[in-house]
Amino acid sequence: MSTKLNPYLSFRDNAKEAMEFYHSIFGGELTRSTFAEFQASEDPSEQDKTMHAALTTPAGLSLMAADTPNAMEYKPGNNFSVSLSGDSDDAAEMRGYWDKLVDGGSVTMPLEVAPWGDSFGMCVDKFGVAWMVNIAGAPQ
């Protein structure tokens, strides 16, 4: 996989429904992980929330989404991020992008190894744009 840039949508409790809707329109492959699968929340009401969903189509379309945890603010209109994803082979390049994005901005979640094995971080750049950076872990 080469480096990819795509929209990442946030929802409150209906990411699964929304992504199934987009899947019915665009086709392709839809994958989904829940908060429970990655022990992402101790709140029992959040276990079936979508931690990450990805829709990819043969035409090259890509859309990602997640449910916003109850403890985080959710404002429709500000419910999107730009996701930058790459392989471990691209780690130096990806970390370079990260360093430039956080310069003058703020780190929401440090770029570090996540429960799913990839390096993941979130930030807001100096223009107020929310970014997610994911560097795939080394192949097993």
GILIN-V993397 format. One record per residue. N is the residue number from 1. SS is DSSP state (H for helix, E for strand, C for the rest). PSI is psi in whole degrees, -180 to 180 (NA if undefined). Layout:
BEGIN
n->[N | N]
ss->[SS | SS]
psi->[PSI | PSI]
END
This chain:
BEGIN
n->[1 | 2 | 3 | 4 | 5 | 6 | 7 | 8 | 9 | 10 | 11 | 12 | 13 | 14 | 15 | 16 | 17 | 18 | 19 | 20 | 21 | 22 | 23 | 24 | 25 | 26 | 27 | 28 | 29 | 30 | 31 | 32 | 33 | 34 | 35 | 36 | 37 | 38 | 39 | 40 | 41 | 42 | 43 | 44 | 45 | 46 | 47 | 48 | 49 | 50 | 51 | 52 | 53 | 54 | 55 | 56 | 57 | 58 | 59 | 60 | 61 | 62 | 63 | 64 | 65 | 66 | 67 | 68 | 69 | 70 | 71 | 72 | 73 | 74 | 75 | 76 | 77 | 78 | 79 | 80 | 81 | 82 | 83 | 84 | 85 | 86 | 87 | 88 | 89 | 90 | 91 | 92 | 93 | 94 | 95 | 96 | 97 | 98 | 99 | 100 | 101 | 102 | 103 | 104 | 105 | 106 | 107 | 108 | 109 | 110 | 111 | 112 | 113 | 114 | 115 | 116 | 117 | 118 | 119 | 120 | 121 | 122 | 123 | 124 | 125 | 126 | 127 | 128 | 129 | 130 | 131 | 132 | 133 | 134 | 135 | 136 | 137 | 138 | 139 | 140]
ss->[C | C | C | E | E | E | E | E | E | E | E | C | C | C | H | H | H | H | H | H | H | H | H | H | H | H | C | C | E | E | E | E | E | E | C | H | H | H | C | C | C | C | C | H | H | H | C | C | C | E | E | E | E | E | E | E | C | C | C | C | C | E | E | E | E | E | E | C | C | C | C | C | C | C | C | C | C | C | C | E | E | E | E | E | E | E | C | H | H | H | H | H | H | H | H | H | H | H | H | H | H | H | C | C | C | E | E | E | E | E | E | E | E | C | C | C | C | C | E | E | E | E | E | E | C | C | C | C | C | E | E | E | E | E | E | C | C | C | C | C]
psi->[136 | 174 | 135 | 146 | 124 | 162 | 147 | 114 | 145 | 142 | 170 | -56 | 13 | 30 | -41 | -50 | -44 | -45 | -33 | -37 | -50 | -36 | -40 | -25 | -50 | -17 | -156 | -156 | 130 | 126 | 152 | 137 | 145 | 165 | -40 | -40 | -28 | 16 | 46 | -8 | 142 | -6 | 116 | -29 | -10 | -1 | -35 | 2 | 154 | 117 | -37 | 133 | 144 | 132 | 123 | 141 | 157 | -23 | -3 | 6 | 144 | 131 | 134 | 158 | 164 | 160 | 140 | 129 | 151 | -33 | -11 | 146 | 142 | 120 | 108 | 135 | -29 | 24 | 45 | 157 | 166 | 127 | 128 | 116 | 144 | 172 | 166 | -28 | -25 | 13 | -44 | -44 | -45 | -43 | -33 | -43 | -46 | -50 | -39 | -37 | -37 | -14 | 112 | -4 | -152 | 146 | 124 | -41 | 123 | 149 | 102 | 172 | 129 | 168 | -26 | 2 | -14 | 163 | 131 | 140 | 159 | 141 | 168 | 123 | 176 | -9 | 4 | 10 | 129 | 134 | 146 | 129 | 126 | 122 | 114 | 141 | 163 | 139 | 143 | NA]
END
